[in-house]
Amino acid sequence: MWSSGLEDLKKLNTSDSEVAQLVMVKQARLSDEACVALVAAAHERKHPFTSGDSTANLASAGYSEEQILEIARADQLDAISGDAVAFALSVCPTTSYNLFCTAACKSNRCSALRKSRA
């Protein structure tokens, strides 16, 4: 992580346990900016960032940083990541992906999931 990202994390009072979660996120090749945004989103919801594994799984399944951050901002990383990954990796990804997005995000909190993955 670059020094600017570390400084941003310090400003957010990132805990040691959150840093451990971010190690998983970085191993999944998400950017420094995404790491900072994930911690910021969790703190906005008044809890620490504890979703490193869910985030890494989504990234590994092909979800974009934008999609992952939108899920994080809706505070749904842990709630839907398992299903989202399963659908993304299913035999018919386009159909399953659209069905999942319709069912999981009826409230429109996760509209990035509805965008097709490039």
Secondary structure, 3 states (H helix, E strand, C coil): CCHHHHHHHHHCCCCHHHHHHHHHHHHCCCCHHHHHHHHHHHHHCCCCCCCHHHHHHHHHCCCCHHHHHHHHHCCCHHHHHHHHHHHHCCCCHHHHHHHHHHHHCCCCCCHHHHCCCC
